[in-house]
Amino acid sequence: MKLIKIIFGLFIVSILFVCLPEVDGVNAAQLDEIEKADMEVDEEQNTGDFIIEDGHLVEYRGHDAKVVIPDNVTSISQFAFMGNKEIVDVTIPCGVTVIDEMSFYNCTALETVQLPETLRYIWSLAFAETKLSYVVLPESLKTIGGAAFANCTSLKGVQMPQHPIEIHDYAFAACENLDTIDLSAVEFMGEGVFDYTALKQVDISSLERVWSEKGGGMFTDTDIDFSGLEHLAMDTSEANPFRDSRYWKEYGKGEKKNTFWIVDGVLLSGQNCSGKVEIPETVTRIAPFAFAGNDKITSVSIPDTVTAVGRGAFLDCMKLKTVGMRDSVTKLGKEAFHGCIRLSEIRLSNRIEVLAEELFYGCQRLTELTLPGQTVRLEPFSLHFSPYAEPKKITLPIGDLEEYGVYLDIGDTLYVTDLRQVEQSPVLVEWAQRYGIKELALNETRLTLHVGEKYPLRFNSGAKATWKSSKKFVATVGITGNIYAKKPGVTVITATIYGKEYTCRVEVVEK
């Protein structure tokens, strides 16, 4: 609960910061005094304990337990009832369309509220930290704002509208007794909406969009059983709504072999996998944070059925050392390998155009990296592995490269196929003045091997390339450049990178 209180504290501070600015040297408190003075002069707009301006209920000054808001009110303004410890029941009249931020925040005695059929918006923290036990939301409602009912610990049930509706960040977070709500018409959901609630069953069949700025889930530490979830209507490219739910954390636990939670081709959780992980070919996308925090996996092989790897998919996988992916992957989300402190070997798909923000941040052992041939954009810290990493060797294509706040270390070396073409790229021209740029080359161009001998043919940068042998019966070559001598003869090993070929003549002789 300390965590959620901290979140609420930050939420409240941000709301107050936005709502109480200083204007032209007059601070918010002074403006408030001026406005109050104006209202006292305008007697016609005051109705007893209610201060009303142009239909907006600005402030309630009464002390009644039961409050009926006047019919001429069309909206309830920020802070109108905030902190009132006496109201128990409130009736909001037909005609009100908006309940603004923190309107009833911290009204700790408030048990019931009657909402009108004209209501369209309930904004941030509107009813947070009240004593509401059951809420009927009208069919007219479109949006529930961030933390609108957060920390209503007495709230047990909510009747939702049966038409498309949006629920924003932490709207019902820490409603620890909330066990009944119908989400079947909800289309948008923000971060932490139902964190720390008592929900055990939910229908999210209409959920189309999920969003999380910080990467949190929507059902943290809930006991919801998602085993009946057969289809995903939602776009899970930026958020994983199930992250940190108990179902997500415990899926596959106790199984003898690696077990994955997969729905509609989306791998949602691999939390209890270990050792060498081979993603099943039934997977088309790896959801954000699917393996985040897993400290048991050591290697990952991604098949050619996968087209996207989500944000933070392997975040903080502390023992992950090697990753291989096929050229089917076109999108790699930001922070995908953030905090993988033992990651030392990775092959990226050649179809990735954008290296996302903080992609490898904290990967201090990843000292060699080959950028995909189609890379055109580098986002902030995408090439900054760790402040403690050794100098890096980065192989990159020459083209219309764009970089936004990319950070490299002095001592890093960049490798290209042709130094003469560096001037074609303004980014590379700039980097050439600050970092070393070298030309790619194989460590050998002629070799003599004995039958049965193995030789690791490599680029001077450790670049990942496509390898082939002209005569496989003489010698074969693996995907990393390892040559295996088989029979006496001569073959040519060709490595292709960024469309350029590099060759090595290999003669195999008897032992």
C-alpha positions as CSV (number, residue, x, y, z in Angstrom):
1,M,0.0,0.0,0.0
2,K,2.9,2.3,0.5
3,L,3.6,2.2,-3.3
4,I,0.0,3.1,-4.2
5,K,0.0,6.0,-1.7
6,I,3.2,7.3,-3.3
7,I,1.5,7.1,-6.7
8,F,-1.5,9.0,-5.4
9,G,0.8,11.6,-3.8
10,L,2.5,12.2,-7.1
11,F,-0.8,12.3,-8.9
12,I,-2.2,14.9,-6.6
13,V,0.9,17.0,-6.8
14,S,0.8,17.0,-10.6
15,I,-2.9,17.9,-10.6
16,L,-2.3,20.8,-8.1
17,F,0.7,22.0,-10.2
18,V,-1.5,22.1,-13.3
19,C,-4.5,23.6,-11.6
20,L,-2.9,26.2,-9.4
21,P,-0.4,28.1,-11.6
22,E,1.0,31.6,-11.0
23,V,-0.3,34.1,-13.6
24,D,1.4,37.4,-14.3
25,G,3.1,37.5,-10.9
26,V,-0.2,36.8,-9.0
27,N,-0.1,33.4,-7.3
28,A,-3.1,31.0,-7.2
29,A,-4.0,31.8,-3.6
30,Q,-4.2,35.5,-4.4
31,L,-6.4,34.7,-7.5
32,D,-8.6,32.6,-5.3
33,E,-9.1,35.6,-2.9
34,I,-9.9,37.9,-5.8
35,E,-12.4,35.5,-7.2
36,K,-14.1,35.0,-3.8
37,A,-14.4,38.8,-3.4
38,D,-16.0,39.0,-6.8
39,M,-18.5,36.3,-6.0
40,E,-19.5,38.0,-2.7
41,V,-20.3,41.1,-4.8
42,D,-22.4,39.1,-7.2
43,E,-25.2,38.2,-4.8
44,E,-27.5,36.9,-7.6
45,Q,-25.3,33.9,-8.4
46,N,-25.1,32.7,-4.8
47,T,-27.7,30.2,-3.6
48,G,-27.3,29.6,0.1
49,D,-24.3,27.4,0.7
50,F,-23.5,27.0,-3.0
51,I,-21.2,29.4,-4.9
52,I,-22.3,29.2,-8.6
53,E,-20.8,31.0,-11.5
54,D,-22.4,30.6,-15.0
55,G,-23.7,27.2,-14.1
56,H,-20.4,26.0,-12.6
57,L,-20.6,25.0,-8.9
58,V,-17.4,26.6,-7.7
59,E,-17.6,25.9,-4.0
60,Y,-19.8,24.4,-1.3
61,R,-19.7,26.1,2.1
62,G,-22.4,24.1,3.9
63,H,-22.2,21.5,6.6
64,D,-25.1,19.2,5.8
65,A,-24.7,15.5,5.7
66,K,-27.2,15.2,2.8
67,V,-26.6,17.6,-0.1
68,V,-28.8,18.2,-3.0
69,I,-27.1,20.3,-5.6
70,P,-29.3,23.0,-7.2
71,D,-30.9,22.4,-10.6
72,N,-29.2,25.3,-12.4
73,V,-25.7,23.7,-12.1
74,T,-24.2,22.3,-15.3
75,S,-20.7,21.3,-14.0
76,I,-19.0,20.8,-10.6
77,S,-15.7,22.6,-10.6
78,Q,-12.3,21.6,-9.2
79,F,-12.1,21.3,-5.4
80,A,-15.8,22.3,-5.0
81,F,-16.3,19.8,-2.1
82,M,-12.7,18.7,-1.5
83,G,-11.9,17.7,2.0
84,N,-15.4,18.1,3.3
85,K,-15.7,15.7,6.3
86,E,-19.5,16.1,6.8
87,I,-21.3,15.2,3.6
88,V,-22.6,11.6,3.5
89,D,-25.0,11.6,0.6
90,V,-25.0,13.9,-2.5
91,T,-27.5,14.2,-5.3
92,I,-26.2,15.7,-8.6
93,P,-29.0,17.1,-10.8
94,C,-29.8,16.4,-14.4
95,G,-28.0,18.9,-16.6
96,V,-24.5,18.3,-15.0
97,T,-22.2,17.0,-17.7
98,V,-18.8,17.4,-16.0
99,I,-17.4,16.5,-12.5
100,D,-14.0,18.1,-12.5
101,E,-10.7,17.2,-10.9
102,M,-10.7,16.6,-7.2
103,S,-14.3,17.8,-6.8
104,F,-15.1,15.4,-4.0
105,Y,-11.5,14.3,-3.2
106,N,-11.0,13.2,0.4
107,C,-14.6,13.6,1.4
108,T,-14.1,10.8,3.9
109,A,-17.7,10.5,5.1
110,L,-19.2,10.4,1.6
111,E,-21.1,7.1,1.2
112,T,-23.5,7.5,-1.6
113,V,-23.8,9.7,-4.8
114,Q,-26.6,9.9,-7.3
115,L,-25.2,10.7,-10.7
116,P,-27.4,12.3,-13.5
117,E,-28.1,10.8,-16.9
118,T,-26.5,13.8,-18.5
119,L,-23.0,13.2,-17.0
120,R,-20.3,12.7,-19.6
121,Y,-17.0,13.2,-17.8
122,I,-15.6,12.3,-14.4
123,W,-12.1,13.7,-14.1
124,S,-9.0,12.9,-12.1
125,L,-9.3,12.2,-8.4
126,A,-13.0,13.4,-8.5
127,F,-14.1,10.8,-5.8
128,A,-10.8,9.4,-4.6
129,E,-10.5,8.6,-0.9
130,T,-14.2,8.7,-0.2
131,K,-16.4,6.1,1.6
132,L,-18.5,5.2,-1.4
133,S,-19.7,1.6,-1.3
134,Y,-21.5,1.2,-4.6
135,V,-21.6,3.5,-7.7
136,V,-24.1,3.5,-10.6
137,L,-22.5,5.2,-13.6
138,P,-25.0,6.6,-16.1
139,E,-25.2,5.5,-19.7
140,S,-24.2,9.0,-20.8
141,L,-20.7,8.7,-19.3
142,K,-17.8,8.6,-21.8
143,T,-14.7,9.0,-19.7
144,I,-13.5,8.2,-16.2
145,G,-10.4,10.2,-15.4
146,G,-7.1,9.2,-13.7
147,A,-7.5,7.9,-10.1
148,A,-11.1,9.1,-10.1
149,F,-12.2,6.5,-7.5
150,A,-8.8,5.5,-6.3
151,N,-8.4,4.3,-2.7
152,C,-12.1,4.1,-2.1
153,T,-11.5,1.2,0.3
154,S,-15.3,0.7,1.0
155,L,-16.2,0.4,-2.7
156,K,-17.5,-3.1,-3.5
157,G,-19.3,-2.7,-6.8
158,V,-19.6,-0.4,-9.8
159,Q,-22.4,-0.5,-12.5
160,M,-20.8,0.5,-15.7
161,P,-22.5,2.0,-18.9
162,Q,-23.2,-0.5,-21.6
163,H,-21.6,1.5,-24.4
164,P,-18.0,2.3,-25.3
165,I,-16.1,4.0,-22.4
166,E,-12.6,5.0,-21.5
167,I,-11.0,4.4,-18.1
168,H,-7.8,6.3,-17.4
169,D,-4.7,5.6,-15.2
170,Y,-5.4,4.3,-11.6
171,A,-9.1,5.1,-11.8
172,F,-10.0,2.3,-9.3
173,A,-6.6,1.5,-7.9
174,A,-6.4,0.4,-4.3
175,C,-10.2,-0.1,-4.0
176,E,-9.3,-3.2,-2.1
177,N,-12.8,-4.5,-1.7
178,L,-14.0,-3.9,-5.3
179,D,-15.1,-7.3,-6.5
180,T,-17.9,-6.5,-9.0
181,I,-17.6,-4.5,-12.2
182,D,-18.7,-5.2,-15.8
183,L,-16.0,-4.1,-18.2
184,S,-17.5,-5.6,-21.4
185,A,-18.1,-2.2,-23.0
186,V,-14.7,-0.7,-22.1
187,E,-12.6,0.2,-25.2
188,F,-9.7,2.1,-23.6
189,M,-7.8,1.4,-20.4
190,G,-4.8,3.2,-18.8
191,E,-2.1,2.1,-16.4
192,G,-2.9,0.6,-13.0
193,V,-6.7,1.0,-13.4
194,F,-7.6,-2.0,-11.2
195,D,-4.3,-2.4,-9.2
196,Y,-4.8,-3.9,-5.7
197,T,-8.5,-4.7,-6.1
198,A,-10.5,-7.8,-5.1
199,L,-11.6,-8.6,-8.7
200,K,-11.5,-12.3,-9.7
201,Q,-13.3,-12.2,-13.0
202,V,-13.4,-9.6,-15.8
203,D,-14.8,-9.4,-19.3
204,I,-12.4,-7.3,-21.5
205,S,-13.6,-8.6,-24.8
206,S,-14.2,-5.0,-26.1
207,L,-10.9,-3.6,-24.9
208,E,-9.1,-2.2,-28.0
209,R,-6.5,0.2,-26.6
210,V,-4.3,0.0,-23.6
211,W,-1.7,2.6,-22.7
212,S,1.0,2.8,-20.0
213,E,3.6,5.6,-19.8
214,K,5.6,3.8,-17.1
215,G,5.0,0.3,-18.3
216,G,2.8,-0.9,-15.5
217,G,-0.1,-3.3,-16.0
218,M,-3.7,-2.8,-15.2
219,F,-4.4,-5.6,-12.7
220,T,-1.4,-5.6,-10.4
221,D,-1.7,-8.1,-7.5
222,T,-5.2,-9.2,-8.4
223,D,-6.4,-12.8,-8.4
224,I,-8.3,-12.5,-11.7
225,D,-8.5,-15.8,-13.6
226,F,-7.6,-15.1,-17.2
227,S,-7.7,-18.7,-18.3
228,G,-10.9,-18.1,-20.3
229,L,-9.3,-15.4,-22.4
230,E,-9.3,-16.8,-25.9
231,H,-9.1,-13.6,-28.1
232,L,-7.4,-10.2,-27.9
233,A,-9.1,-7.3,-29.5
234,M,-6.6,-4.9,-28.0
235,D,-3.3,-3.6,-29.4
236,T,-0.6,-4.8,-27.1
237,S,2.3,-3.2,-28.9
238,E,2.9,-0.6,-26.1
239,A,1.5,-2.1,-23.0
240,N,0.8,-5.5,-21.4
241,P,-2.4,-5.1,-19.3
242,F,-1.7,-8.3,-17.4
243,R,1.7,-7.4,-16.2
244,D,2.1,-8.1,-12.4
245,S,-1.2,-9.8,-12.1
246,R,-0.9,-13.1,-10.2
247,Y,-2.0,-15.0,-13.3
248,W,0.8,-13.4,-15.4
249,K,3.4,-14.0,-12.7
250,E,2.4,-17.6,-12.0
251,Y,1.6,-18.9,-15.5
252,G,3.7,-22.0,-16.1
253,K,5.0,-22.2,-12.6
254,G,5.9,-25.8,-11.6
255,E,5.9,-27.1,-15.1
256,K,8.8,-29.4,-16.1
257,K,9.3,-27.6,-19.4
258,N,9.1,-24.0,-20.5
259,T,5.4,-23.0,-20.8
260,F,4.2,-19.8,-22.4
261,W,0.9,-17.9,-22.0
262,I,-0.1,-17.3,-25.6
263,V,-3.4,-15.7,-26.8
264,D,-4.2,-15.1,-30.5
265,G,-0.5,-15.5,-31.3
266,V,0.6,-13.0,-28.7
267,L,3.1,-14.3,-26.1
268,L,1.8,-12.5,-22.9
269,S,4.0,-14.2,-20.3
270,G,7.1,-16.3,-20.1
271,Q,7.7,-15.5,-16.5
272,N,8.4,-19.1,-15.3
273,C,10.6,-20.1,-18.2
274,S,14.3,-21.0,-17.5
275,G,17.5,-21.8,-19.3
276,K,17.5,-21.9,-23.1
277,V,14.2,-20.5,-24.4
278,E,12.9,-21.2,-27.9
279,I,9.8,-19.1,-28.7
280,P,7.1,-21.4,-30.2
281,E,6.3,-20.9,-33.9
282,T,2.7,-20.2,-33.0
283,V,3.8,-16.8,-31.7
284,T,3.5,-13.8,-34.0
285,R,4.2,-11.1,-31.4
286,I,6.0,-10.9,-28.1
287,A,4.0,-8.6,-25.8
288,P,5.6,-5.8,-23.8
289,F,7.2,-7.1,-20.6
290,A,6.4,-10.7,-21.4
291,F,9.7,-11.9,-19.8
292,A,10.5,-8.8,-17.7
293,G,12.3,-9.5,-14.5
294,N,12.8,-13.2,-15.3
295,D,16.2,-14.1,-13.7
296,K,16.3,-17.7,-15.0
297,I,16.5,-17.5,-18.8
298,T,20.0,-17.6,-20.3
299,S,19.3,-17.6,-24.1
300,V,16.4,-16.8,-26.4
301,S,15.7,-17.9,-30.0
302,I,13.0,-16.0,-31.8
303,P,11.5,-17.8,-34.9
304,D,10.6,-16.3,-38.2
305,T,6.9,-16.2,-37.3
306,V,7.5,-13.3,-34.9
307,T,7.1,-9.8,-36.4
308,A,7.3,-7.6,-33.3
309,V,9.0,-7.6,-29.9
310,G,7.2,-5.3,-27.5
311,R,8.5,-2.7,-25.1
312,G,10.6,-4.1,-22.2
313,A,9.9,-7.6,-23.4
314,F,13.2,-8.8,-21.8
315,L,13.6,-6.0,-19.3
316,D,16.0,-6.8,-16.4
317,C,16.5,-10.5,-17.4
318,M,19.7,-10.6,-15.4
319,K,21.0,-14.0,-16.7
320,L,20.2,-13.6,-20.4
321,K,23.4,-13.9,-22.4
322,T,22.5,-14.6,-26.0
323,V,19.6,-13.6,-28.3
324,G,18.9,-14.5,-31.9
325,M,16.1,-13.3,-34.1
326,R,15.1,-13.9,-37.7
327,D,14.6,-11.2,-40.3
328,S,10.8,-11.4,-39.8
329,V,10.9,-9.0,-36.9
330,T,10.2,-5.4,-38.1
331,K,9.6,-3.7,-34.7
332,L,11.6,-3.8,-31.5
333,G,10.1,-1.8,-28.7
334,K,12.0,0.6,-26.5
335,E,13.8,-0.9,-23.4
336,A,13.4,-4.3,-24.9
337,F,16.7,-5.5,-23.4
338,H,17.2,-2.7,-20.8
339,G,19.0,-4.0,-17.7
340,C,20.2,-7.3,-19.2
341,I,23.5,-7.0,-17.5
342,R,24.9,-10.3,-18.9
343,L,23.8,-9.9,-22.5
344,S,26.9,-10.3,-24.6
345,E,25.7,-11.7,-28.0
346,I,22.7,-10.6,-30.0
347,R,21.6,-10.9,-33.7
348,L,19.1,-8.3,-34.7
349,S,16.6,-8.7,-37.6
350,N,17.8,-6.8,-40.7
351,R,14.3,-5.4,-41.2
352,I,14.3,-3.2,-38.1
353,E,14.3,0.5,-39.2
354,V,14.3,2.1,-35.8
355,L,16.5,1.4,-32.8
356,A,14.2,2.4,-30.0
357,E,15.0,4.4,-26.9
358,E,17.2,2.8,-24.2
359,L,17.1,-0.4,-26.1
360,F,20.3,-1.8,-24.6
361,Y,20.8,0.5,-21.6
362,G,22.5,-1.3,-18.8
363,C,23.9,-4.1,-21.1
364,Q,27.5,-3.6,-20.0
365,R,28.8,-6.8,-21.5
366,L,27.4,-6.1,-24.9
367,T,30.5,-4.7,-26.5
368,E,29.8,-5.7,-30.2
369,L,26.7,-4.8,-32.1
370,T,25.7,-4.9,-35.7
371,L,22.9,-2.5,-36.7
372,P,20.3,-3.9,-39.1
373,G,20.8,-2.9,-42.8
374,Q,17.6,-1.0,-42.9
375,T,18.2,1.1,-39.8
376,V,17.3,4.8,-40.5
377,R,16.6,6.2,-37.0
378,L,18.5,6.0,-33.7
379,E,16.5,7.1,-30.7
380,P,18.0,8.5,-27.4
381,F,20.4,6.1,-25.6
382,S,19.7,3.3,-28.1
383,L,23.5,2.8,-28.5
384,H,24.4,3.6,-24.9
385,F,24.9,0.2,-23.2
386,S,26.2,1.2,-19.8
387,P,28.5,3.8,-18.2
388,Y,30.6,0.8,-17.1
389,A,30.8,-1.0,-20.5
390,E,34.1,-1.5,-22.3
391,P,34.6,0.4,-25.5
392,K,32.2,-0.8,-28.1
393,K,32.5,-2.0,-31.7
394,I,29.4,-0.9,-33.6
395,T,28.9,-2.0,-37.2
396,L,26.5,0.2,-39.1
397,P,25.2,0.8,-42.6
398,I,25.9,4.0,-44.6
399,G,22.7,5.8,-45.5
400,D,20.2,8.4,-44.5
401,L,20.8,7.8,-40.8
402,E,18.9,10.0,-38.3
403,E,19.9,10.2,-34.6
404,Y,18.1,11.9,-31.7
405,G,20.2,12.3,-28.6
406,V,22.3,9.2,-29.2
407,Y,25.1,8.8,-26.7
408,L,28.4,7.1,-27.5
409,D,31.4,6.7,-25.3
410,I,34.9,8.0,-26.1
411,G,36.8,4.9,-27.2
412,D,33.9,3.4,-29.1
413,T,34.7,2.4,-32.7
414,L,32.4,2.5,-35.6
415,Y,32.8,0.2,-38.6
416,V,31.5,0.8,-42.1
417,T,31.8,-1.0,-45.5
418,D,33.5,1.9,-47.2
419,L,35.2,4.8,-45.6
420,R,35.0,6.8,-48.8
421,Q,31.2,6.9,-48.5
422,V,31.1,8.2,-44.9
423,E,30.7,11.8,-46.2
424,Q,27.3,10.8,-47.6
425,S,25.9,10.7,-44.1
426,P,25.9,13.9,-42.0
427,V,25.6,11.9,-38.9
428,L,28.7,9.8,-39.7
429,V,30.7,12.9,-40.7
430,E,29.9,14.3,-37.2
431,W,30.7,11.1,-35.5
432,A,34.0,10.7,-37.4
433,Q,35.2,13.8,-35.7
434,R,34.6,12.4,-32.3
435,Y,34.9,8.7,-32.5
436,G,37.1,6.2,-34.5
437,I,35.6,5.0,-37.8
438,K,37.2,2.0,-39.5
439,E,36.5,-0.1,-42.6
440,L,35.1,-3.6,-42.3
441,A,37.4,-6.5,-43.1
442,L,37.6,-10.3,-42.5
443,N,40.3,-11.4,-40.1
444,E,41.6,-13.8,-42.8
445,T,41.3,-13.9,-46.6
446,R,43.2,-17.1,-47.2
447,L,43.2,-20.2,-45.0
448,T,44.6,-23.7,-45.0
449,L,42.8,-26.2,-42.8
450,H,43.2,-29.9,-42.1
451,V,40.3,-32.2,-42.4
452,G,38.2,-32.1,-39.2
453,E,39.6,-28.7,-38.2
454,K,37.4,-25.8,-37.1
455,Y,38.2,-22.2,-37.7
456,P,36.2,-19.1,-36.5
457,L,36.2,-16.7,-39.4
458,R,35.2,-13.2,-38.1
459,F,35.0,-9.6,-39.1
460,N,37.3,-7.1,-37.3
461,S,34.2,-5.6,-35.7
462,G,32.6,-8.9,-34.8
463,A,29.8,-8.0,-37.3
464,K,26.9,-10.4,-37.9
465,A,26.7,-11.4,-41.6
466,T,25.2,-14.0,-43.9
467,W,27.7,-16.8,-44.6
468,K,27.9,-19.4,-47.3
469,S,30.4,-21.9,-48.8
470,S,30.9,-22.4,-52.5
471,K,31.7,-26.1,-52.0
472,K,30.0,-27.5,-48.9
473,F,31.5,-30.9,-49.4
474,V,34.9,-29.3,-48.8
475,A,34.0,-27.1,-45.9
476,T,30.8,-25.7,-44.4
477,V,30.3,-22.5,-42.6
478,G,27.9,-21.8,-39.7
479,I,25.7,-18.7,-39.1
480,T,28.4,-17.1,-37.0
481,G,31.3,-17.7,-39.4
482,N,32.7,-21.0,-38.0
483,I,34.3,-23.0,-40.8
484,Y,34.3,-26.8,-40.6
485,A,36.8,-28.6,-42.8
486,K,35.4,-31.8,-44.3
487,K,37.3,-33.1,-47.4
488,P,40.5,-32.1,-49.3
489,G,39.8,-29.3,-51.8
490,V,39.3,-25.6,-52.2
491,T,36.2,-23.6,-51.4
492,V,35.4,-19.9,-51.1
493,I,33.6,-18.7,-48.0
494,T,31.5,-15.6,-48.6
495,A,30.2,-13.2,-46.0
496,T,27.6,-10.7,-47.0
497,I,26.7,-7.6,-45.1
498,Y,24.8,-4.5,-46.2
499,G,24.8,-5.9,-49.7
500,K,28.6,-6.2,-49.9
501,E,30.5,-9.5,-50.2
502,Y,33.7,-10.4,-48.4
503,T,35.5,-13.6,-49.4
504,C,38.1,-16.0,-47.9
505,R,39.7,-18.8,-49.9
506,V,39.9,-22.0,-47.9
507,E,42.1,-25.0,-48.8
508,V,41.4,-28.2,-47.0
509,V,44.2,-30.8,-46.8
510,E,44.6,-34.2,-45.2
511,K,45.9,-34.3,-41.7
